[in-house]
């Protein structure tokens, strides 16, 4: 895990119609995994803990869904 400290940053774009205007985003400290988790790794975790697998909502886990 990597700790992201409290801080703020500017997000958005004032040039494009479909973009949010530039605005300040404030975050509180949080931790995030240093490496990505693959669908296979998450599936293994879900099966080991009995937590179930969420709908991937089109993110590309179709292969994993077909193996069960």
C-alpha positions in Angstrom: 0.0 0.0 0.0 1.0 3.6 -0.7 -0.2 6.4 1.5 -1.5 9.4 -0.3 -1.4 12.4 2.0 -4.1 15.0 2.5 -4.0 17.7 -0.1 -5.7 19.4 -3.0 -5.4 19.7 -6.7 -7.2 21.4 -9.6 -9.3 19.2 -11.8 -11.3 19.9 -15.0 -11.0 21.8 -18.2 -12.5 25.2 -19.2 -11.9 24.6 -22.9 -14.3 21.8 -23.7 -18.1 21.9 -23.6 -18.5 18.3 -22.1 -15.8 18.8 -19.5 -16.2 20.0 -15.9 -14.9 23.5 -15.2 -11.6 23.7 -13.4 -12.3 23.3 -9.7 -10.4 22.5 -6.6 -10.6 18.9 -5.2 -9.7 18.3 -1.6 -8.7 14.8 -0.4 -8.0 13.4 3.0 -5.2 10.9 3.5 -5.9 7.4 2.1 -4.0 4.3 1.1 -4.1 2.6 -2.3 -2.5 -0.5 -3.6 0.9 0.0 -5.3 0.2 -2.6 -8.0 -2.9 -3.3 -10.0 -5.1 -6.3 -9.1 -6.0 -8.5 -12.1 -9.4 -10.0 -12.5 -7.9 -13.5 -11.8 -6.4 -12.3 -8.6 -9.6 -10.7 -7.4 -11.6 -13.8 -8.4 -9.2 -15.9 -6.3 -9.7 -13.5 -3.3 -13.5 -13.5 -3.8 -13.7 -17.3 -3.8 -11.3 -17.7 -0.8 -13.3 -15.2 1.3 -16.8 -16.0 0.0 -17.4 -12.3 -0.8 -18.8 -13.0 -4.2 -17.9 -11.4 -7.5 -19.4 -8.1 -8.6 -20.8 -7.4 -12.0 -17.8 -6.1 -14.1 -20.1 -3.6 -15.8 -18.3 -4.1 -19.1 -14.8 -3.7 -17.9 -13.6 -6.9 -19.5 -14.0 -9.8 -17.1 -16.2 -11.8 -19.5 -13.5 -14.6 -19.7 -13.5 -14.9 -15.9 -17.3 -15.0 -15.7 -17.4 -17.9 -18.2 -15.0 -20.1 -16.2 -17.4 -20.5 -13.2 
